[in-house]
């Protein structure tokens, strides 16, 4: 007799996992682009955090890490009115790592 409840495969059967050396290589590649030059103030400290072992790539369910002008901040800088609109902002999170791997900025 057939199962009355069908079994479905997960939408994303292979979880997305990034290792720190891989993320460092991605960030270093960004530095060679125009986008990377605009974000150099945030990318270089981020690379150093990964190299020093103080930061691991964000995983599913973890809050993103925000940088503003090279400094880590607690709040979303795009929503925090105390952050100047002209500040250079960066969000390091799982979604953004996936997005940047598939899209060239």
N, C-alpha and C positions, 0 to 999 in steps of 0.2 A: 504494500500500500504506500502511496506517495505521501510525503510529509505535507501536512496541511499548512505549515508555516514555512515559506521558502527561506533559504539561507542566502544572504547577500554578502558579497565581498565588500570590504571597506572601500570608501571612495579614494583613499590614499593608502594603498597597501604597504608601501615602503615608507616608514617615517623619515622625515628630513633631519639629518644629523650633520652638523658642521663641527669640525675639529678646529682648535685654535690656530694651528699652522695654516690650515686651509683659509680661514678667515683673514689671517694676516696677509696671505698672498693676494686675496681678493682686494683688501684695502690698499696694499702697495700698488696693485694694478690701477686702482682708481686715481692714485696720485699722478699717474702719467696722463690723465685725461683733463680736459678743461674743468669738468665738474670737480675732480679731485683737487685741482689747484684752488678752486673757490672754497673747498672744505678742508684744506690742508691744516688749518688751525685746530680742527676737531679730529681729523684722521690720524695725525701723527701721535697725539696722546693716546688715542684708542689703540693703535698698533702697540705702543709701549706697554699699555695695560695687559694686552694679550701676551706679549713676549715675557713680561715679568710674572705671569701666572696669576695676576690679580683679577683677571676677568676671563670667564669662559663664554663661548658663544651661547646666546640665549636659547632656551628650549621652550617647548610647548607649555603654555600656562604661566611663564615667567613674565614679569613686568619689563617693559623696555628700559634701556638706560639712555638718559638724555645728556647731551653735552651742549654747552653754549660757550662759544669762544674758547674752546679747549678745556672748560671746567665742567665737572659732573654736577648736574642740578637734580633736585628731588622731584620737581613738578614738570609737567608737559610745558615746554617753553612756548609753544604755539597758543596755549590757553592761559598762560600766566601773564597778567597785565604788567607785572613788574619787570619783565624781560623786554628790553628795547626791540622794536620791530626790525631794526637794522642789524641785530646780533646774528652771528653765524650759528645756526642750530643744526644738530644731528640727533637722530634717533636710532639707537642700536637695539634691534629686537628681532625676533624670529621671522616675522612677516617681512621686515625690511631686508633681512639677509636673503630670504628666498627671492624677493622682488629684485634685488640688485644682482643676483646671480643670473636671472633670466632676462633682464632688461639693461641695456647700456644707457647710462645717464649722459 
